[in-house]
Amino acid sequence: MNPLEKFSKKFGFTATETNVVFFILFACVIAVTLNIIKDKKNEKAFLEFNYKIEDSLFNAASGDPGMADSTGNLQEKKIASQPELLDFTKEKFSGKISKINSSSLKKINLNKAGAAELNRLPGFGPKSVAAIIEYRSKKGGFKSINELLNIKGIGIKKLDKIRNLITLD
């Protein structure tokens, strides 16, 4: 059994289908080989092209002063510029800071804070805040910060993020 017959049986092709597959494969190999040979011939032309000279001649022909002189030599183009300074002082900053961070001076008291104040905690939205207030009213307040773990949606990672932002007294 020759290799073509083995291929035909393995993939369930007829003899004609096998011949077509091998013809297409052979044509692709020849096309790739011809492209490689063609690229090898033209490779030298790409390596010899000097972009600086051609670009400077184009700029000189287009009448762009300051880029190239009549001989094609590049000249430095001077641009007058002034550095732009950005002012991020508190007086100029118009955005509001809605969430508190660890550098804030006043900690939030879990037993006394309202919804607006609790909502400022990072990672806490309306659902978490409502759950905290509901838990607080049912239990008569928090006795430990770790009690927050009893609230659905608050895990150890979330608690660790806010631990230094909250207090019970």
C-alpha positions in Angstrom: 0.0 0.0 0.0 1.5 3.3 -1.1 1.4 6.5 1.0 -1.4 8.0 -1.0 -3.6 5.0 -0.3 -2.8 5.2 3.4 -3.7 8.9 3.4 -6.9 8.2 1.6 -8.0 5.4 4.0 -6.9 7.4 7.1 -9.0 10.5 6.2 -11.7 8.7 4.2 -10.9 10.5 0.9 -11.4 9.1 -2.5 -8.4 8.9 -4.8 -9.5 12.0 -6.7 -9.9 14.0 -3.4 -6.5 12.9 -2.3 -5.0 14.1 -5.5 -6.7 17.5 -5.2 -5.4 17.9 -1.6 -1.8 17.1 -2.6 -2.1 19.4 -5.7 -3.2 22.3 -3.5 -0.5 21.5 -0.9 2.2 21.3 -3.7 0.9 24.7 -5.2 1.2 26.4 -1.8 4.8 25.1 -1.3 5.8 26.4 -4.7 4.1 29.8 -4.1 5.9 30.2 -0.7 9.3 29.2 -2.3 8.8 31.7 -5.1 8.0 34.5 -2.7 11.1 33.7 -0.6 13.3 33.8 -3.7 11.7 37.1 -4.9 12.3 38.7 -1.4 15.9 37.6 -1.5 16.4 39.5 -4.8 14.8 42.7 -3.5 16.3 42.6 -0.1 19.4 44.4 -1.3 17.4 47.3 -2.6 15.8 47.9 0.8 19.1 47.9 2.6 20.7 50.5 0.2 17.9 53.1 0.5 18.9 56.1 2.6 15.7 57.6 4.1 17.4 60.7 5.5 18.6 61.9 2.1 15.3 61.1 0.4 13.3 62.8 3.2 15.4 65.9 3.2 15.2 66.2 -0.5 11.4 65.9 -0.3 11.3 68.6 2.4 13.5 70.9 0.3 11.4 70.4 -2.8 8.2 71.1 -0.8 9.6 74.4 0.3 9.6 73.6 4.0 12.3 76.0 5.3 14.4 74.9 8.2 14.3 71.2 7.3 16.8 70.9 4.4 18.8 73.3 2.3 19.2 73.1 -1.4 22.0 70.5 -1.2 19.8 68.1 0.8 21.6 68.6 4.1 19.4 68.5 7.1 19.1 71.6 9.2 17.8 72.0 12.7 14.3 73.4 12.9 13.9 75.6 16.0 10.5 75.8 17.6 9.7 78.3 20.3 8.0 76.6 23.2 7.2 77.2 26.8 6.8 74.5 29.3 3.2 74.0 30.6 2.9 73.9 34.3 -0.1 72.1 35.9 -1.4 73.3 39.2 -2.8 70.7 41.5 -3.2 72.7 44.6 -6.3 72.4 46.8 -7.5 75.8 45.7 -7.4 74.9 42.0 -8.7 71.4 42.4 -12.5 71.5 41.6 -13.3 67.8 42.0 -14.9 66.4 45.1 -13.4 63.5 47.1 -16.3 61.2 47.8 -14.4 58.3 49.4 -12.2 58.7 52.5 -8.8 57.3 52.7 -6.5 56.2 55.5 -4.9 59.7 55.8 -8.3 61.2 56.9 -8.2 62.4 60.4 -11.7 61.4 61.6 -12.6 57.7 61.8 -16.2 56.6 61.1 -18.1 55.3 64.1 -20.0 52.2 63.0 -22.5 52.6 65.8 -23.4 56.2 65.1 -22.7 56.9 61.4 -25.5 57.6 59.0 -25.9 56.1 55.5 -24.1 59.0 53.8 -21.1 58.7 56.1 -20.9 54.9 55.8 -21.2 55.2 52.0 -17.9 57.0 52.0 -16.0 53.9 53.0 -14.1 52.4 50.0 -15.9 49.5 48.5 -19.2 50.2 50.2 -22.3 51.0 48.2 -25.9 51.4 49.1 -26.5 47.7 49.6 -23.6 47.3 52.0 -24.5 50.4 53.9 -28.2 49.3 54.3 -27.0 45.9 55.5 -24.8 47.5 58.1 -27.6 49.8 59.4 -30.0 46.9 59.5 -27.6 44.7 61.4 -26.8 47.5 63.8 -30.4 48.1 64.6 -31.2 44.4 65.1 -28.2 43.8 67.4 -28.3 47.1 69.2 -24.9 48.2 67.8 -21.6 46.6 67.1 -19.5 45.3 70.0 -16.6 44.3 67.8 -15.4 45.5 64.3 -15.2 41.8 63.4 -19.0 41.6 63.6 -19.0 43.1 60.1 -18.0 39.7 58.8 -21.5 38.5 59.8 -23.0 40.8 57.1 -23.5 39.3 53.7 -21.1 40.9 51.1 -18.4 41.8 53.7 -15.5 39.5 53.8 -12.1 39.5 55.4 -10.5 41.4 52.5 -13.1 44.1 52.5 -12.9 44.4 56.3 -9.1 44.7 56.2 -9.4 47.6 53.7 -11.5 49.6 56.1 -10.3 48.4 59.5 -8.2 51.6 60.1 -11.0 53.8 58.9 -13.7 52.8 61.4 -14.2 52.8 65.1 -16.8 51.7 67.6 -16.5 54.6 70.2 
